[in-house]
Amino acid sequence: MNDSDKHNERMAMLKFSSVYPAYLSKVEKKGRTKEELQQVIEWLTGFDEKKQQALIDEQVTFKTFFQQATLNPNTHLISGVICGYRLEDIENPLTRQVRYLDKLVDELAKGRKMEKILRTE
């Protein structure tokens, strides 16, 4: 993985509000809903729908987004490959957290059952 300082800094400075519409578009194109996307984000971060919207309105960076988050204790169960990189091999904690979110959105878009996405089984 391009785990360079420059890459990690770019990930940190990305605004959640600029990525959220792409997440939403991706899942809706595959027949999933905004509510399901919000549920996935809430599972990962602890942010309910109102807080998610506030963070979008505030245009927070992913750095701020994940600093305010209370990550689900089962995030260690998220594994596999996203964007060509194995999650377990990503050393930078913030970059790994962003990729966790990417992975969950990808699973939602691919039609995976919500129980499996939320690691409840």
N, C-alpha and C positions, 0 to 999 in steps of 0.2 A: 504494500500500500504506500501511496505517496504520503507518508506520515511526517512530512516536513513542517517546520514551524509556519511557513507561509500558507500551506494548505489548511492547517489547523486554525490559523488566525482568520482565514477566509470563511471557514465554517462558523467560527464564533461570531463573526460580524454579519452573517446572513440574517435577514429579518424574517421572523416567523410569519409576519403578514405577507411577505412576498412569496413564500413557499406554500402557505395554506391553500390559496386558490388552485394551485397545481395538484395538491393532494385531493381536494374536493372534486376537481374535474376528473382525475384519474379513477376515483372510486365510483362516481356517478356514471361514467361511461360504461362501467362494468355492472351496472344495475344495483349498486349499493347506495346507501343514503348518507346524507349529512349527519344524521343522528348517530349512525353507526360509526362514522369517522370521529365524531365527538366522543363517543363511548370509548373508542380505542385510545384517543389522546388522554382522556380522563384516567383510564386504567394505567397508562404509563406515567403520567405526571401528577395526577391528583387534581388537575384543573377541571372544574365543572364547566358547563356551557357558558355561563356568565363570565367566568374568569378567562376562558379561552378568548371570548370576544373582546374583553378588556385588553388583553395582551396584543391582540390584532390591532385594536384601535390605537394603542400606545406605540405600535410599531417597534416592539422590543426585538433585540437580537437573540439568536439562539443561546448566546452566552447568558444573557439575563433570563431568558425563558427557562433554561435548565437550572440556573442558580435558584430560582424561585420554586422550582418543582420539588415535589416529594416523590421520588421514583418508587414505583411499585417494587416490593421486595422480591418479586419473581422475575425481575428483568434478566437475571442470570440465565433464565430458561430460554431467552431469545437467542437463537443461534442460526448459523447458516451463512449464506452469501448474499450480499446486496451490493449492487453496482460493481460487481466483479471482485469484491473484497470480503473475506471471511470476518464476520463480526468479532469472533474470539481473538483475532490477530490485531485488531485496532488498539494501539497503545494509548492514544490520547483520550482521556475520559469523556470530554465534551464531544469530540468527533464520534466516539462510540455511541453516545446517547442520541445524537442526531441520526445516526445510522439505525439505531433501534427503532426510532420513529419511522424512518423510511421503510424498514423491514415490515413493521406492523401494517402500514398503509398498503404496501405491496401485497401482503397476505390478504388483506381485506379486498383489494381489487381483484385478486385471483380467485375470489369466491370461497376462501377458507371459512369454515364454521367459526362463529364468534367465540364459542367455548375454547377452541384451539388457539385462536389469536390471543385471547386473554389468559391463556395458560391455566385454565381452571380444571382441565381433565388430567 
